[in-house]
Amino acid sequence: MALLSLLANGEKAVDVIKTSLDTGLLEALEPGGRSLKELSECIGAVPHRLSKFMECLESLGLCSHRAVDDDIASTLYWPAAGLREGVIDVFGEKSIEKDRDAYPWRWLHGRLQEVLTGELSIPGEEFSWPPVGTDQFANFERSMAAGLGPVIEAFRIHRSALWGAGARLLDVGGGDGTLAGQLLTDDPLLSADVFNLENARPLVEEFKKSNGYGERLGFVAGDFLREDLPTGYQVISFVRVLHDWPMAISRLLLAKARSALPNGGRVVICEEFRTERRLARQFFWSYFLMGVDGCHSRLYGVDHYQKMLMEAGFSDIEVLPGPFEIVTAVK
């Protein structure tokens, strides 16, 4: 019931969180153990009003307090772990949520009953799956690149376990080349090609030119639903790809990867594997994609992919820990 009450006051909660960032309160609070008096002085707030503001933050689970004596000005406050960084991530100028808000979700807002009964969908000219047209495609790939931070860090941690010196990587559905480019930066001996629809070519070429990757970053046009994957690579990666498709297609893609890889070649899967927190961060897409029948996006646990890799005939299946786990296996 407490959660429902908070949801009913969602706009007010967002107002409190944004204000805590804009006033510098989160920065003042970050060391922890700051008194109400100190916080008030830092941001120029009236102490008894700030105490109510802090209660709002505490009700959201974003801080905690300890009363020292009867004087509320001496009350001490601690932020939740990673609070300021998290608020910037969600509400800052370059946040993923700001990017998501540009999508046409308002077609559905207030009309979910019609959506659930199949009477209302998001018009194809607003958003289709797969995206159609230059603008839709570019906007979608920009959104995917914006959320690559945890993936890049996971690959950075485990790159020595995923490929050897001088390896060639095929990044299937690799967007505008952002991920492949970062991997090339981290490993000067690696070369990588992005395999994507022809619409992605100008995006990859622009990214390649602006970052000076030269021949180490390539592009291979193709439709993995209708064509085999190209050969000549020691590693084939599916990053935030398989969960967007029905399981039959995911199985087909893994079979195509196994056919394309040489013996000893490796397949790599990395995405938001299902956990309670990741499902919460996925809320926008769960909501938005109710109105897009062509997309079957759904988060799965790592065990789902372990089973699929086993069924596809791969061996040495491993789950590598990190900001996002990496599931990998060998042909």
C-alpha positions as CSV (number, residue, x, y, z in Angstrom):
1,M,0.0,0.0,0.0
2,A,2.9,2.4,0.7
3,L,4.2,1.9,-2.8
4,L,0.7,2.6,-4.3
5,S,0.6,5.8,-2.3
6,L,4.0,6.9,-3.7
7,L,2.9,6.1,-7.2
8,A,-0.2,8.2,-6.8
9,N,2.1,11.1,-5.8
10,G,4.6,10.3,-8.6
11,E,4.8,13.9,-10.0
12,K,5.4,15.3,-6.6
13,A,8.1,12.7,-5.9
14,V,9.9,13.6,-9.1
15,D,9.7,17.3,-8.2
16,V,11.4,16.6,-4.9
17,I,14.1,14.5,-6.5
18,K,14.9,17.1,-9.2
19,T,14.9,19.9,-6.6
20,S,17.4,17.9,-4.5
21,L,19.7,17.8,-7.5
22,D,19.2,21.4,-8.7
23,T,19.7,23.0,-5.3
24,G,22.9,21.1,-4.6
25,L,21.4,19.2,-1.7
26,L,22.5,15.8,-3.0
27,E,26.1,17.1,-3.3
28,A,25.9,18.4,0.3
29,L,24.4,15.2,1.5
30,E,26.8,12.9,-0.3
31,P,29.5,12.6,2.5
32,G,26.8,11.4,4.9
33,G,26.4,12.3,8.6
34,R,25.4,15.9,7.7
35,S,23.1,17.6,10.1
36,L,19.9,19.4,9.1
37,K,21.5,22.7,10.2
38,E,24.5,22.1,7.9
39,L,22.3,21.1,5.0
40,S,20.1,24.1,5.5
41,E,23.1,26.4,5.4
42,C,24.5,24.7,2.3
43,I,21.4,25.4,0.2
44,G,19.9,28.4,2.0
45,A,16.8,26.5,3.2
46,V,14.6,27.2,6.2
47,P,15.4,24.3,8.6
48,H,11.9,23.2,9.5
49,R,10.8,23.2,5.9
50,L,13.9,21.3,4.9
51,S,13.0,18.7,7.5
52,K,9.8,17.9,5.7
53,F,11.6,17.8,2.4
54,M,14.0,15.3,3.9
55,E,11.0,13.2,5.0
56,C,9.9,13.1,1.4
57,L,13.3,11.9,0.3
58,E,13.3,9.3,3.1
59,S,9.8,8.0,2.2
60,L,11.3,7.3,-1.3
61,G,14.1,5.2,0.3
62,L,16.7,7.7,-0.8
63,C,18.1,8.7,2.5
64,S,18.0,7.8,6.2
65,H,18.3,9.8,9.4
66,R,19.3,9.6,13.1
67,A,17.9,12.0,15.7
68,V,20.6,13.2,18.1
69,D,18.5,15.2,20.6
70,D,15.3,17.1,20.7
71,D,16.6,19.8,18.4
72,I,15.7,18.8,14.8
73,A,18.5,21.0,13.5
74,S,21.0,18.4,14.9
75,T,19.3,15.5,13.1
76,L,21.9,13.6,11.0
77,Y,21.2,12.4,7.4
78,W,22.8,9.8,5.2
79,P,22.1,9.3,1.4
80,A,21.3,5.9,-0.1
81,A,24.3,4.4,-1.7
82,G,25.0,6.0,-5.1
83,L,22.1,8.5,-4.7
84,R,23.6,11.5,-6.5
85,E,25.0,9.4,-9.3
86,G,21.7,7.6,-9.8
87,V,19.7,10.8,-9.8
88,I,21.9,12.3,-12.5
89,D,21.6,9.1,-14.5
90,V,17.8,9.2,-14.4
91,F,17.1,12.9,-14.3
92,G,20.2,14.6,-15.6
93,E,20.5,16.4,-18.9
94,K,21.9,13.4,-20.7
95,S,19.7,10.8,-19.0
96,I,18.3,7.7,-20.7
97,E,14.9,8.7,-19.5
98,K,15.0,12.0,-21.3
99,D,15.8,10.1,-24.5
100,R,13.0,7.7,-23.9
101,D,10.5,10.5,-23.3
102,A,11.0,11.6,-26.9
103,Y,9.3,8.3,-28.1
104,P,5.5,8.6,-28.9
105,W,4.3,6.9,-25.7
106,R,1.6,9.5,-25.3
107,W,-0.5,7.7,-28.0
108,L,-1.1,5.1,-25.3
109,H,-1.4,7.3,-22.2
110,G,-4.9,7.1,-20.6
111,R,-6.0,4.5,-23.2
112,L,-4.4,1.3,-22.0
113,Q,-7.8,-0.5,-21.9
114,E,-8.0,0.0,-25.7
115,V,-4.4,-1.1,-26.0
116,L,-5.0,-4.3,-24.1
117,T,-8.0,-5.2,-26.1
118,G,-6.2,-4.7,-29.4
119,E,-8.2,-1.6,-30.4
120,L,-5.3,0.9,-30.3
121,S,-1.7,0.6,-31.4
122,I,1.1,3.2,-32.0
123,P,0.8,4.2,-35.7
124,G,3.6,2.7,-37.8
125,E,4.6,6.2,-39.0
126,E,5.4,7.0,-35.4
127,F,7.3,3.8,-34.5
128,S,7.6,0.4,-36.1
129,W,9.5,-2.7,-35.3
130,P,11.9,-3.1,-36.8
131,P,12.2,0.7,-37.2
132,V,11.5,1.9,-40.7
133,G,12.8,5.0,-42.5
134,T,16.0,6.9,-41.8
135,D,14.7,9.0,-38.9
136,Q,13.1,6.1,-36.9
137,F,16.2,4.0,-37.4
138,A,18.7,6.7,-36.4
139,N,16.6,7.6,-33.3
140,F,16.4,4.0,-32.2
141,E,20.1,3.4,-32.7
142,R,20.9,6.6,-30.8
143,S,18.8,5.4,-27.9
144,M,20.6,2.0,-27.8
145,A,24.0,3.7,-27.8
146,A,23.0,5.9,-24.9
147,G,22.5,2.8,-22.7
148,L,25.7,1.0,-23.5
149,G,27.7,2.1,-20.5
150,P,27.3,-1.1,-18.4
151,V,27.8,-3.3,-21.5
152,I,31.1,-1.5,-22.4
153,E,32.3,-1.9,-18.8
154,A,31.4,-5.6,-18.8
155,F,33.4,-6.2,-22.0
156,R,36.3,-4.1,-20.7
157,I,36.5,-6.4,-17.6
158,H,36.4,-9.7,-19.5
159,R,37.9,-8.9,-22.9
160,S,41.0,-11.1,-22.3
161,A,38.7,-14.1,-21.6
162,L,36.5,-13.4,-24.7
163,W,39.1,-13.2,-27.5
164,G,42.8,-13.5,-28.2
165,A,45.3,-11.2,-29.8
166,G,44.4,-10.2,-33.4
167,A,40.8,-11.6,-33.2
168,R,38.0,-10.5,-35.5
169,L,34.6,-9.7,-34.0
170,L,31.2,-9.6,-35.7
171,D,28.8,-7.4,-33.6
172,V,25.3,-8.6,-34.8
173,G,22.8,-5.8,-34.8
174,G,25.6,-3.5,-33.6
175,G,23.8,-0.2,-34.0
176,D,25.9,2.8,-35.1
177,G,29.2,1.1,-34.1
178,T,29.5,2.7,-30.6
179,L,30.1,-0.6,-28.8
180,A,32.5,-2.0,-31.5
181,G,34.4,1.3,-31.5
182,Q,34.9,1.2,-27.7
183,L,36.2,-2.3,-27.9
184,L,38.7,-1.3,-30.6
185,T,39.8,1.6,-28.3
186,D,40.4,-0.8,-25.4
187,D,42.2,-3.5,-27.6
188,P,44.4,-2.1,-30.3
189,L,44.9,-5.6,-31.8
190,L,41.1,-6.3,-32.3
191,S,39.2,-5.6,-35.5
192,A,35.4,-5.5,-35.6
193,D,32.6,-5.4,-38.1
194,V,29.0,-4.3,-37.4
195,F,26.4,-6.5,-39.0
196,N,23.2,-4.5,-39.5
197,L,20.5,-3.4,-41.9
198,E,21.6,-1.2,-44.8
199,N,19.9,1.8,-43.0
200,A,22.7,1.6,-40.4
201,R,25.6,2.0,-42.9
202,P,25.6,5.9,-42.9
203,L,25.5,5.9,-39.1
204,V,28.5,3.5,-38.8
205,E,30.4,5.4,-41.5
206,E,29.9,8.7,-39.7
207,F,30.9,7.2,-36.4
208,K,33.9,5.5,-37.9
209,K,35.1,8.7,-39.7
210,S,34.6,11.0,-36.6
211,N,36.5,8.6,-34.4
212,G,39.3,7.7,-36.8
213,Y,39.0,3.9,-36.6
214,G,40.0,3.3,-40.2
215,E,39.9,-0.2,-41.5
216,R,39.7,-1.8,-38.1
217,L,36.0,-0.9,-38.0
218,G,33.9,-2.3,-40.8
219,F,30.2,-2.6,-41.8
220,V,28.5,-5.6,-43.3
221,A,24.9,-5.0,-44.5
222,G,22.4,-7.8,-44.0
223,D,19.1,-9.0,-42.6
224,F,19.7,-11.7,-40.0
225,L,16.1,-12.8,-40.3
226,R,16.6,-13.8,-44.0
227,E,20.3,-14.3,-44.4
228,D,23.1,-16.4,-42.9
229,L,25.7,-14.6,-40.8
230,P,29.0,-13.9,-42.5
231,T,32.0,-16.1,-41.8
232,G,35.6,-15.3,-40.9
233,Y,35.2,-14.2,-37.3
234,Q,36.5,-15.7,-34.1
235,V,33.8,-14.0,-32.0
236,I,30.2,-13.3,-32.8
237,S,28.3,-11.0,-30.3
238,F,24.6,-10.4,-29.7
239,V,24.3,-7.3,-27.5
240,R,20.8,-6.3,-26.5
241,V,19.5,-8.2,-29.5
242,L,18.0,-11.6,-28.7
243,H,15.5,-10.4,-26.1
244,D,13.8,-8.3,-28.8
245,W,12.6,-11.4,-30.7
246,P,10.4,-14.5,-30.2
247,M,12.4,-17.4,-28.8
248,A,12.2,-19.2,-32.2
249,I,14.1,-16.4,-33.8
250,S,16.6,-16.2,-31.0
251,R,17.2,-20.0,-31.4
252,L,17.6,-19.5,-35.2
253,L,20.2,-16.7,-34.6
254,L,22.2,-18.8,-32.3
255,A,22.2,-21.6,-34.9
256,K,23.3,-19.2,-37.5
257,A,26.1,-18.0,-35.3
258,R,27.3,-21.6,-34.7
259,S,27.3,-22.3,-38.4
260,A,29.3,-19.1,-39.1
261,L,31.9,-19.6,-36.4
262,P,35.0,-21.8,-36.8
263,N,35.7,-24.6,-34.3
264,G,36.8,-22.9,-31.1
265,G,35.0,-19.8,-32.1
266,R,33.0,-18.0,-29.4
267,V,29.5,-16.5,-29.2
268,V,28.9,-13.7,-26.7
269,I,25.5,-12.6,-25.3
270,C,25.1,-9.4,-23.2
271,E,21.9,-7.6,-22.3
272,E,19.8,-6.6,-19.3
273,F,19.3,-10.1,-17.9
274,R,16.2,-10.2,-15.9
275,T,16.4,-9.1,-12.2
276,E,13.9,-7.1,-10.2
277,R,15.9,-3.9,-10.5
278,R,16.5,-4.3,-14.2
279,L,12.8,-5.0,-14.8
280,A,12.1,-1.7,-13.0
281,R,14.6,0.1,-15.2
282,Q,12.8,-1.5,-18.2
283,F,9.4,-0.1,-17.2
284,F,9.3,2.5,-20.1
285,W,9.8,-0.2,-22.8
286,S,7.3,-2.6,-21.2
287,Y,4.8,0.2,-21.2
288,F,5.6,1.6,-24.7
289,L,5.9,-1.7,-26.5
290,M,2.4,-2.8,-25.4
291,G,1.3,-0.7,-28.5
292,V,3.9,-2.2,-30.9
293,D,2.9,-5.8,-31.8
294,G,5.9,-6.5,-34.0
295,C,8.4,-6.3,-31.0
296,H,8.5,-9.2,-28.6
297,S,11.0,-7.6,-26.2
298,R,11.1,-9.3,-22.9
299,L,13.9,-9.7,-20.3
300,Y,15.1,-13.2,-19.6
301,G,17.4,-14.6,-16.9
302,V,20.9,-15.9,-17.7
303,D,19.6,-19.5,-17.3
304,H,17.4,-19.0,-20.3
305,Y,20.4,-18.3,-22.5
306,Q,22.5,-21.0,-20.9
307,K,19.8,-23.5,-21.9
308,M,19.4,-22.1,-25.4
309,L,23.2,-22.3,-26.0
310,M,23.3,-25.9,-24.8
311,E,20.4,-26.7,-27.1
312,A,22.2,-25.0,-30.0
313,G,25.2,-27.3,-29.5
314,F,27.7,-24.9,-27.9
315,S,30.0,-26.0,-25.1
316,D,32.0,-24.4,-22.3
317,I,29.1,-22.2,-21.4
318,E,30.0,-19.5,-18.8
319,V,28.4,-16.6,-17.1
320,L,30.9,-13.8,-16.5
321,P,29.9,-11.3,-13.8
322,G,29.8,-7.5,-14.2
323,P,27.5,-4.5,-14.5
324,F,25.7,-6.6,-17.0
325,E,26.5,-10.3,-17.0
326,I,28.0,-11.8,-20.2
327,V,26.9,-15.3,-21.2
328,T,29.5,-16.9,-23.5
329,A,30.0,-20.3,-25.1
330,V,32.4,-22.0,-27.6
331,K,31.7,-24.0,-30.8
